[in-house]
Amino acid sequence: MTALVINSIIGASIFGLPAELIRLLGRASPIAVVAAALIVSIIIASMAEVASQFSETGGPYLYVRTAFGRFAGLQVGWFWVLASIAGGAGSANLFVQYLASLWPAAGHVGARIAIMAFLIFVPAAANYVGVRSGANLSSILTIAKLLPLSLLIVLGLARFNHHPQTLSMIEFTHPGISAWLRALLLLIFAYSGFENTLAPSGEVKDPRKTLPFALAIGLLVCAVLYALTQFVTVATIGTSLSLHPLADTASALLSRGGLCLWHSR
């Protein structure tokens, strides 16, 4: 269940997020990642408290329907479905964007549509087969995400240890309050997705204890990964803008072989 929370939070946004954060806040951006995690922890604590009161399937739809009635529950349910469709399409599109830089043919309209459809079809089919196959696929995807990110972080921290940098106070204040607020709003969205993991509560063993634990540990793991990933990206490629910040970071740390390794992710 914890792996499902991590997999739901860490999506394709982690590949595009560092560039936008660098554009907004520069080298102070890792601080914003930590601040956003603290904000989201309030939301997750509330969600965990509510989840501990239910053992049925439904997640946010069930909670809202119980508290505010059937009409409010239907609104949450439909918005949830639409957001899931839009989010899945956005993640698939960003994946194709990365892939096209390594394999240009993937950027063509027909190939783009086919690849995006395949990326959405695979998890849909796995979950259609059953809860067990969906959970297994989620665990595999979680490991596939964490391994390259962990490698990038370890190499980035090792490089930083040999080439330390200092951060001046002006780098915190120069972007201005507007940039900080925009970055925090963007990051709060990047931390979302955990609510999707509450839907199959009826399929979870002892959900009243399992769900709060998974939400708390999942957020902690994601916050550490997000913050360290942003840190090593800034420490490695600086504040230069890039369409593929993590690929450029891997390329700098592992030369051309690192770029190919990261794109294969």
C-alpha positions as CSV (number, residue, x, y, z in Angstrom):
1,M,0.0,0.0,0.0
2,T,2.9,2.3,0.7
3,A,4.3,1.6,-2.7
4,L,1.0,2.4,-4.2
5,V,1.0,5.8,-2.5
6,I,4.5,6.5,-3.7
7,N,3.7,5.4,-7.2
8,S,0.6,7.6,-7.3
9,I,2.5,10.7,-6.1
10,I,5.7,10.3,-8.1
11,G,4.5,10.6,-11.7
12,A,5.8,12.1,-14.9
13,S,5.8,15.6,-13.2
14,I,9.1,14.9,-11.6
15,F,10.7,15.0,-15.0
16,G,9.4,18.4,-15.9
17,L,9.0,19.9,-12.4
18,P,12.7,20.8,-11.7
19,A,13.0,23.0,-14.8
20,E,10.0,25.1,-13.8
21,L,11.1,25.4,-10.1
22,I,14.5,26.5,-11.2
23,R,12.9,29.1,-13.5
24,L,10.9,30.4,-10.6
25,L,13.2,30.2,-7.7
26,G,16.7,29.3,-8.9
27,R,18.9,27.6,-6.4
28,A,16.4,28.2,-3.6
29,S,14.0,25.8,-5.2
30,P,14.8,22.7,-3.0
31,I,13.5,24.7,0.0
32,A,10.2,25.2,-1.7
33,V,9.9,21.4,-2.1
34,V,10.3,20.9,1.6
35,A,7.8,23.7,2.4
36,A,5.2,22.2,0.1
37,A,5.6,18.8,1.7
38,L,4.8,20.4,5.1
39,I,1.7,22.0,3.6
40,V,0.5,18.8,2.0
41,S,1.2,16.9,5.3
42,I,-1.7,18.8,6.8
43,I,-4.0,17.6,4.0
44,I,-2.7,14.1,4.3
45,A,-3.1,14.0,8.1
46,S,-6.8,15.0,7.6
47,M,-7.3,12.4,4.9
48,A,-5.6,9.7,7.0
49,E,-7.9,10.5,10.0
50,V,-11.0,10.2,7.7
51,A,-9.7,7.0,6.0
52,S,-9.2,5.4,9.4
53,Q,-13.0,5.6,10.0
54,F,-13.9,3.5,6.9
55,S,-13.2,0.0,5.6
56,E,-15.4,0.2,2.4
57,T,-14.3,0.9,-1.2
58,G,-14.8,4.5,-2.5
59,G,-12.1,6.8,-1.0
60,P,-12.9,10.5,-1.2
61,Y,-16.2,9.8,-3.0
62,L,-17.3,7.7,0.0
63,Y,-16.2,10.2,2.5
64,V,-17.9,13.1,0.9
65,R,-21.1,11.1,0.3
66,T,-21.3,10.1,3.9
67,A,-20.7,13.6,5.2
68,F,-22.6,15.7,2.7
69,G,-24.9,13.5,0.8
70,R,-25.3,11.7,-2.5
71,F,-25.2,14.8,-4.7
72,A,-21.9,16.1,-3.3
73,G,-20.5,12.5,-3.5
74,L,-21.4,12.3,-7.2
75,Q,-19.7,15.6,-7.9
76,V,-16.5,14.4,-6.3
77,G,-16.7,11.1,-8.1
78,W,-17.1,12.7,-11.6
79,F,-14.4,15.3,-11.0
80,W,-12.1,12.5,-9.8
81,V,-12.7,10.5,-13.0
82,L,-12.1,13.5,-15.2
83,A,-8.9,14.5,-13.3
84,S,-7.6,10.9,-13.5
85,I,-8.1,10.9,-17.3
86,A,-6.4,14.3,-17.8
87,G,-3.6,13.4,-15.4
88,G,-2.9,10.1,-17.2
89,A,-2.9,11.8,-20.6
90,G,-0.5,14.5,-19.3
91,S,1.9,12.0,-17.8
92,A,1.9,10.0,-21.0
93,N,2.5,13.1,-23.1
94,L,5.5,14.1,-21.0
95,F,7.0,10.6,-21.3
96,V,6.7,10.8,-25.1
97,Q,8.4,14.2,-25.0
98,Y,11.4,12.7,-23.2
99,L,11.4,9.7,-25.5
100,A,11.3,11.9,-28.7
101,S,14.6,13.5,-27.7
102,L,16.2,10.0,-27.9
103,W,14.0,8.5,-30.6
104,P,12.7,11.4,-32.9
105,A,10.1,9.2,-34.6
106,A,8.2,9.1,-31.3
107,G,7.4,12.8,-31.7
108,H,5.4,12.2,-34.9
109,V,1.6,12.5,-34.4
110,G,0.7,8.9,-35.1
111,A,3.5,7.5,-33.0
112,R,2.8,9.9,-30.2
113,I,-0.9,8.8,-30.1
114,A,0.0,5.1,-30.2
115,I,2.6,5.3,-27.4
116,M,0.3,7.4,-25.2
117,A,-2.5,4.9,-25.8
118,F,-0.3,2.0,-24.9
119,L,1.0,3.7,-21.7
120,I,-2.6,4.2,-20.6
121,F,-3.8,0.8,-21.7
122,V,-1.3,-1.3,-19.8
123,P,-2.2,-0.2,-16.2
124,A,-5.9,-0.1,-17.2
125,A,-5.7,-3.7,-18.4
126,A,-3.7,-4.8,-15.3
127,N,-6.3,-3.3,-12.9
128,Y,-9.2,-4.8,-15.0
129,V,-7.7,-8.3,-14.5
130,G,-7.8,-7.9,-10.8
131,V,-6.6,-6.1,-7.7
132,R,-3.6,-8.4,-7.3
133,S,-2.2,-7.8,-10.8
134,G,-2.8,-4.0,-10.4
135,A,-0.9,-4.1,-7.1
136,N,1.9,-6.1,-8.6
137,L,2.3,-3.7,-11.5
138,S,2.2,-0.7,-9.1
139,S,5.1,-2.3,-7.1
140,I,7.1,-2.9,-10.2
141,L,6.6,0.6,-11.4
142,T,7.5,2.0,-8.0
143,I,10.8,0.1,-8.0
144,A,11.5,1.2,-11.6
145,K,11.0,4.9,-10.5
146,L,13.0,4.7,-7.3
147,L,16.1,3.0,-8.6
148,P,17.1,5.5,-11.2
149,L,16.1,8.4,-9.0
150,S,18.2,7.0,-6.1
151,L,21.1,6.5,-8.4
152,L,20.9,10.1,-9.6
153,I,20.7,11.3,-6.0
154,V,23.7,9.3,-4.9
155,L,25.9,10.4,-7.8
156,G,24.7,14.0,-7.4
157,L,25.4,14.1,-3.7
158,A,28.9,12.6,-4.3
159,R,29.6,15.3,-6.9
160,F,28.4,18.0,-4.6
161,N,30.6,16.7,-1.8
162,H,33.6,17.3,-4.1
163,H,32.3,20.6,-5.4
164,P,30.3,22.2,-2.5
165,Q,28.3,25.4,-3.2
166,T,27.0,28.1,-0.9
167,L,23.5,29.7,-1.0
168,S,23.2,33.4,-0.2
169,M,20.1,35.0,1.4
170,I,19.6,37.1,-1.7
171,E,18.7,33.9,-3.6
172,F,15.7,33.4,-1.3
173,T,14.4,37.0,-1.5
174,H,15.2,37.9,-5.1
175,P,12.5,35.8,-6.8
176,G,9.8,37.6,-4.9
177,I,6.7,36.4,-3.0
178,S,4.7,35.8,-6.3
179,A,7.3,33.3,-7.6
180,W,7.3,31.5,-4.2
181,L,3.5,31.2,-4.2
182,R,3.4,29.9,-7.7
183,A,6.1,27.4,-7.0
184,L,4.3,26.2,-3.8
185,L,1.0,25.8,-5.8
186,L,2.8,23.8,-8.5
187,L,4.4,21.6,-5.9
188,I,1.2,21.0,-4.0
189,F,-0.2,19.6,-7.3
190,A,3.0,17.5,-7.7
191,Y,2.4,15.9,-4.3
192,S,-1.2,15.0,-5.2
193,G,-2.3,11.6,-6.3
194,F,-2.3,10.0,-2.9
195,E,-6.1,10.4,-2.8
196,N,-6.4,7.8,-5.6
197,T,-4.9,5.1,-3.5
198,L,-7.8,5.3,-1.0
199,A,-10.4,4.2,-3.6
200,P,-9.8,0.4,-3.2
201,S,-10.0,0.5,0.6
202,G,-12.3,-2.5,0.6
203,E,-9.5,-4.6,-1.0
204,V,-6.9,-3.7,1.6
205,K,-6.2,-5.8,4.7
206,D,-7.0,-3.8,7.9
207,P,-7.5,-0.5,6.0
208,R,-8.2,1.6,9.1
209,K,-4.5,1.0,10.2
210,T,-2.9,0.4,6.8
211,L,-4.1,3.5,5.0
212,P,-2.9,6.1,7.5
213,F,0.5,4.4,7.8
214,A,0.9,4.2,4.0
215,L,-0.1,7.8,3.5
216,A,2.4,9.1,6.1
217,I,5.3,6.9,5.0
218,G,4.5,7.5,1.3
219,L,4.6,11.3,1.7
220,L,7.8,11.1,3.7
221,V,9.6,9.1,1.0
222,C,8.3,11.3,-1.8
223,A,9.3,14.5,0.0
224,V,12.8,13.2,0.5
225,L,13.1,12.1,-3.1
226,Y,11.6,15.3,-4.5
227,A,13.8,17.5,-2.4
228,L,17.0,15.6,-3.1
229,T,16.3,15.3,-6.8
230,Q,15.7,19.1,-7.0
231,F,18.9,19.7,-5.0
232,V,21.2,17.5,-7.1
233,T,19.7,19.0,-10.3
234,V,20.4,22.5,-9.2
235,A,23.8,21.5,-7.9
236,T,24.7,19.7,-11.1
237,I,23.4,21.9,-14.0
238,G,22.9,25.1,-12.1
239,T,20.1,27.5,-12.9
240,S,20.3,27.0,-16.7
241,L,16.8,26.3,-18.2
242,S,16.3,22.9,-19.8
243,L,13.4,21.0,-21.3
244,H,14.9,17.7,-19.9
245,P,16.5,18.7,-16.6
246,L,16.9,15.2,-15.1
247,A,18.2,13.8,-18.4
248,D,20.7,16.7,-18.5
249,T,21.7,16.0,-14.9
250,A,22.2,12.3,-15.6
251,S,24.2,13.2,-18.7
252,A,26.5,15.5,-16.7
253,L,26.9,12.9,-14.0
254,L,27.3,9.8,-16.2
255,S,28.3,11.4,-19.6
256,R,26.4,10.2,-22.6
257,G,25.7,6.8,-21.1
258,G,23.8,8.5,-18.3
259,L,21.5,10.2,-20.8
260,C,20.6,6.9,-22.4
261,L,20.1,5.2,-19.1
262,W,17.7,8.0,-17.9
263,H,15.7,8.0,-21.2
264,S,15.3,4.2,-20.9
265,R,13.4,5.0,-17.7
